[in-house]
């Protein structure tokens, strides 16, 4: 890997392939707090979408990270690389190393592949979502889910916050919880009514913040307020370095990789439905009675 003649930092970028140096992802995590706000968007995207960063152009990566290609280049140089191609080379090497290990650990299978190698655009998008759900499932532990289900069941009130594209998922989660006759509210915009709901957050409230990429200021404000009010907080996000995740006590990560022009939220929908089903399974017979009563209202 090339080095800048005059490094931008005292610390050098990791040397790929050597055990004494950390991977690119770990190196970015270690330097995250030193980045500017726009560079943090690039950092988050690379860490959580390594396969895309390894094979996309700087322009494509910038579009997905909601920033400019010049920011991608400056971010690469801030880490000590000569430019984006050198950072991408490190991303490719880590990607190959991770997938090679995954291939060694995988059990042999005689079944035919789900998608052929000569995929069209439709099949490519479906294949990406299939992998998103699989990767999301691998990152979630049973103990985490049990803790989340217990938090939902025990909370006097659940407040779900999500704006823009996340507003749909916030509304859907609220709908699922209300089917179980649980008290749930939503904050999807800075309206007077929504701000009134924020003012009623207390230590008996479970606050769930949904975000994709850089969180909306309203979601960040909600999580900070909940933390100040000593409410239990849960972040559901596709960026492990997200500020919303940092502010939350409980976290769920979902993968949003996609070849399309927008982030994929297939795995997010699966998470929400699985979480609600976990709550339902606690007392299916009793919840069935509640669901029936709810539908008759």
PyMOL commands that set and color helices and strands:
alter all, ss='L'
color gray80, all
select helices_A, chain A and resi 24-34+37-48+50-55+58-64+69-78+84-105+121-139+142-154+165-179+192-199+217-228+243-247+266-282+284-296
alter helices_A, ss='H'
color red, helices_A
select strands_A, chain A and resi 157-161+184-187+205-211+232-237+250-253
alter strands_A, ss='S'
color yellow, strands_A
deselect
rebuild
show_as cartoon
